């Protein structure tokens, strides 16, 4: 894949990181409106032509976690409806990554739930996920997705946790 054949977009979780990635690839950050109405409903509008494009959405699920996750889900849906050729969600920080097993009775496995929502939304061969971890352990959530479209890789920056 050539760098000039991809477009990089972001929600509001860490636009600085997405800008650095786009700049590294020699690309401009794609244009999209992502904001919340007064009632906290999230609105996304893709301002570029995404038809048949290879789209990368850089969106860590950091604070506020629920908002970051919803922005990502809505952006994926917006790109599907804009006929993007392939959509890759780059998730540098997975907010529920530590909730990947049931350690007491009557508690959810939240990491699995969020992964299921991503998988349900992106049930096409043109959708992929890239999770990164700040250590060498591979997320059991990613492994349990049983999808060749899911990649987990350690980060090399040495940065730990979300941008605050």
C-alpha positions, 0 to 999 in steps of 0.5 A: 500500500502506498502512502498516497493512496490513503486518507487519514481522519480523526475524531476529537480524542487525539487530533494531534496524533492523527495529524502527526501520522498524516504528516509522517505519511506525507498526507493532509488530515482528511476533513470531517465535522465531528461535534456534539449537540447540546443534548450530547448527540454526536454528529459526523459529516465527512467533508471529503469525497471518500468513495472507493478510498482507503480510509484510516480513522485514528481514534483512541478510546480515551477520556471521555471514553464513551464519547470517543467510542461513539465518535469512532462508531459513527465515523465508521458508519459515515464512511460506509455510507460514503462508499469508502473502499476500505475502512481501518480503525486505528485504536492507539489506546483501548479504553476498556482494554483492562476489562477483558476478563470476568474476575468476579460474578455478575460483571460484564466483559466490557472490552469484549462488548466494545469489540463486538460493537465494532465487529457488528458495525463493520461486517464487511471485508473492507473493514479492519482494526488496528489496536496498539498496546503500550507493552508487548502483551497482545490484547486478548480482546483482539485475539478473541475477535477471530478475525484476520482483519484485526491486528494488535501490535505494541507501540514503539513510542514508549508513551503510556496511556491516553493523552490527558 
